[in-house]
Amino acid sequence: MSLAIMRKQRDSTLRQRLAQEAARLMYEEEVPQYYTAKRLAAKRLLHHGGQHRHYLHPQDLPSNGEIQAALHTLTQLQEGERSQRRLFAMRVIALETMRDLAPFQPRLIGSVSTGQVRGGSDIDLHVFTDGLEDLESYLCYLGWRFETARVTIRVANQLKDYTHIFWERVFPIELSVYSVAEMRVTHRSSTDGKPIIRLKPSALQALLAEQSPQAWECYLANGEIEGLEEFEQE
């Protein structure tokens, strides 16, 4: 076996170990960001005992997508069916919230839409309005007790400030506020660089019926979210 092949195999194994350790840090120690988790993982694995064991270039670190896949695998191993109950409950609450926010054309993104939820996951929604005051007044009318913050994100290689609104109904809910014109703008995920898929309420409802048919039928029959009580106590 050539030296180049051996080095490639070593780097691949190390990359996998880093992704798994970063996933563990996010799951067990609640490290919130991929960026922080991957660098902390590298520090722990490569500088164990205070000795520098291996120099790692930034491009050698696992991608956010690799860490996300490892995190999903870890969640399934640790939570099993509980993870599926969590996903169903979060999707129903997301649907009910989207119906409440219908005047602002809400769209679901993130882990609740992809199905890769875990303990600590939130419900991420995009809402669209050209009048932030109108949205805030509407939320007050709904009786929401919410907080707002300005968040800077990169869009098409430009830094832009957006208002984010935080609320909680069993699970944390985050609204990202965009102008109406930006509904036609495709943003890219910081996890894998792919276009973000925004689910309409009708698409989310179809997903619930397809992937959780029994629990969805029970919800339609009695209006109760199966298994919600166990998450209310977290």
C-alpha positions, -999 to 999 in steps of 0.1 A, spaced: 0 0 0 14 34 -10 22 61 15 -4 84 -2 -32 58 2 -22 52 39 -23 89 45 -57 93 28 -71 65 49 -57 80 81 -72 114 73 -106 98 65 -106 80 98 -96 111 117 -123 131 100 -149 106 110 -137 106 146 -138 144 147 -174 144 133 -185 118 159 -168 137 187 -184 170 176 -218 153 174 -213 140 210 -204 175 222 -235 189 207 -257 161 220 -243 155 255 -227 189 264 -252 210 244 -225 229 224 -248 249 202 -228 256 170 -212 233 145 -182 257 142 -176 255 180 -182 218 182 -157 208 155 -129 229 168 -135 217 204 -135 182 191 -102 188 173 -87 203 204 -97 173 225 -87 146 201 -55 161 188 -41 178 219 -49 152 244 -27 154 275 -14 188 264 8 174 236 3 185 200 -3 152 181 -12 163 146 -15 195 126 -49 199 111 -58 224 83 -92 240 85 -102 222 53 -94 189 70 -122 194 96 -155 176 90 -182 196 73 -213 208 91 -232 182 70 -210 154 82 -215 164 118 -252 167 113 -253 131 99 -233 119 129 -256 138 153 -287 122 137 -272 87 141 -263 94 177 -298 108 184 -314 77 170 -292 54 190 -298 73 222 -335 82 219 -350 56 195 -388 59 193 -387 89 216 -370 108 188 -400 100 165 -425 111 191 -406 144 196 -405 150 158 -443 144 155 -450 168 185 -428 195 171 -443 192 136 -478 195 149 -469 225 170 -452 240 140 -483 235 119 -505 251 145 -482 280 149 -481 285 111 -518 285 110 -518 312 137 -493 332 116 -511 328 83 -512 366 75 -474 365 74 -471 335 50 -449 313 74 -426 287 61 -409 259 81 -372 252 77 -345 234 97 -345 201 116 -382 199 121 -387 199 84 -359 175 76 -368 152 106 -334 154 123 -345 167 157 -330 160 191 -334 173 226 -328 211 225 -339 214 189 -362 244 181 -389 251 156 -375 275 129 -400 295 109 -396 322 82 -422 349 82 -426 377 57 -438 413 62 -428 448 53 -441 461 86 -423 447 117 -446 467 140 -476 450 124 -461 416 131 -453 425 167 -488 439 173 -503 407 159 -482 386 182 -493 407 212 -529 401 200 -523 364 200 -510 367 236 -475 357 228 -448 366 253 -418 370 230 -384 385 228 -367 400 197 -331 403 186 -312 415 156 -291 388 140 -264 392 113 -263 366 86 -245 362 53 -267 364 22 -251 362 -13 -217 372 2 -232 402 20 -238 406 57 -274 416 65 -292 422 97 -326 405 103 -350 405 132 -355 372 150 -384 367 174 -382 340 201 -412 324 217 -418 290 235 -446 266 234 -432 234 249 -404 237 224 -385 269 215 -398 286 185 -377 311 164 -392 334 138 -368 349 112 -384 380 97 -379 388 61 -394 413 37 -422 401 14 -399 404 -16 -374 380 0 -399 352 -2 -386 347 -38 -350 347 -27 -334 313 -21 -311 312 8 -285 285 13 -280 263 44 -250 269 66 -249 231 72 -245 218 37 -245 248 14 -277 236 -4 -307 258 -10 -330 260 21 -363 242 15 -392 262 30 -423 241 37 -458 256 34 -484 245 60 -500 223 33 -467 205 27 -461 200 64 -496 186 68 -489 161 40 -456 151 56 -474 144 89 -500 123 72 -474 103 53 -448 98 80 -469 96 111 -503 83 99 -516 68 131 -506 97 154 -519 121 128 -553 104 126 -555 105 165 -547 142 164 -574 149 138 -599 129 159 -593 145 193 -570 175 188 -544 161 212 -507 157 204 -497 122 212 -468 120 237 -466 158 243 -467 154 281 -433 138 283 -417 168 265 -436 193 287 -417 179 317 -382 184 301 
